C-alpha cells in the first residue's frame, strides 16, 4: 500500500472532556482508515502511487473524484491530528505571534474569524488557517474533503491549522451544536505544531 494510517501520538481519551474518546476512536480507526483504503485503491497501479499528496493536489483537477475526495480525506485527517494535543498552551512562539498580530490584530480575533468560518461552512467541510507564499495569513474554509493545496480551491496556501467540521467529528458528543464543538477545539490546539509549520 502506498500510504499508511498515521498514529495519533496520544490516547483516544486524551482530549476529554473537549473531544470524547469514542468519537476519536471512530474518527481515526474508521473514518480516516476508510479514506486511506479508498485512496490507496484509487491510485493503485498508477503514477500517483509514487507522488506526494501535495504534488497530487497541485494538479487535482486532472484526476477523478475518488482521488480528490479520498486523497483529501486521508491527507486532511493526517494533518488534523497534528493540531490536537492534551497539553495546549497559548504561549505562542514569537514569529507566529507576530504574524497573528499583524494579520488579525490579536489571537482572539483569529479565533473569532476561524470559528466563524468553521461554523458557517455549509454541510461537511473544513476550516483552515493558511500561509500564503508572501507570508500573509488568512482564514478560509472548504467543502467536503477539499483543501487549500488543491488547484480547484478558491483560496490557495499552505495549511498551518485546520478543523474538521464534518458531523462525524463531533456528533456523538455535541449533536447538532457545531459551535460548541468549535469552542471546545480551542482547548486542545497544538500551537507548537502551528508555529512549526508557519516557520517552515
SULTA-V602810 format. One record per residue. N is the residue number from 1. D_FIRST is the distance of its C-alpha to the first C-alpha in Angstrom with 1 decimal. Layout:
N:D_FIRST  N:D_FIRST
//
This chain:
1:0.0  2:3.8  3:5.7  4:7.1  5:10.5  6:13.4  7:16.4  8:19.6  9:21.9  10:24.5  11:25.3  12:25.1  13:29.0  14:29.4  15:30.3  16:32.9  17:35.2  18:33.8  19:30.4  20:30.4  21:28.1  22:27.4  23:26.3  24:24.0  25:22.4  26:21.9  27:20.9  28:18.1  29:16.9  30:17.4  31:17.7  32:15.2  33:12.6  34:13.6  35:13.2  36:9.6  37:8.8  38:11.0  39:9.9  40:6.4  41:8.6  42:11.2  43:9.7  44:7.9  45:10.4  46:12.2  47:13.5  48:11.9  49:8.5  50:10.8  51:13.0  52:13.7  53:14.2  54:17.9  55:18.2  56:16.7  57:19.1  58:22.0  59:21.8  60:20.5  61:23.6  62:22.3  63:19.3  64:19.5  65:19.7  66:16.3  67:14.9  68:17.9  69:18.0  70:14.5  71:13.7  72:17.0  73:16.5  74:13.4  75:15.2  76:18.6  77:18.0  78:16.3  79:19.4  80:21.8  81:21.2  82:22.4  83:25.6  84:26.5  85:28.5  86:31.1  87:33.2  88:33.9  89:36.6  90:38.3  91:39.8  92:38.0  93:37.3  94:40.1  95:38.3  96:36.5  97:39.7  98:41.6  99:39.2  100:39.2  101:43.0  102:43.3  103:41.3  104:42.0  105:45.1  106:43.9  107:40.8  108:42.3  109:42.5  110:38.8  111:38.0  112:40.3  113:38.9  114:35.3  115:36.3  116:38.1  117:35.1  118:32.9  119:35.7  120:36.5  121:33.1  122:33.7  123:31.3  124:27.8  125:26.6  126:26.6  127:29.3  128:28.8  129:30.7  130:29.9  131:31.3  132:32.4  133:32.6  134:36.3  135:35.7  136:36.8  137:35.3  138:35.2  139:34.0  140:32.3  141:30.3  142:27.8  143:27.3  144:24.3  145:21.1  146:22.6  147:23.2  148:25.6  149:23.2  150:23.0  151:25.5  152:26.7  153:27.7  154:31.5  155:31.3  156:29.0  157:28.5  158:26.3  159:25.7  160:27.3  161:27.6  162:26.3  163:27.1  164:25.3  165:28.2  166:26.4  167:28.4  168:25.6  169:26.0  170:29.6  171:31.1  172:31.4  173:33.6  174:35.1  175:35.2  176:36.4  177:37.6  178:35.0  179:37.5  180:37.7  181:34.0  182:34.1  183:37.1  184:35.3  185:32.4  186:34.7  187:35.3  188:31.7  189:30.9  190:29.6  191:31.9  192:31.0  193:27.5  194:29.3  195:31.6  196:28.8  197:27.1  198:30.6  199:31.6  200:28.6
//
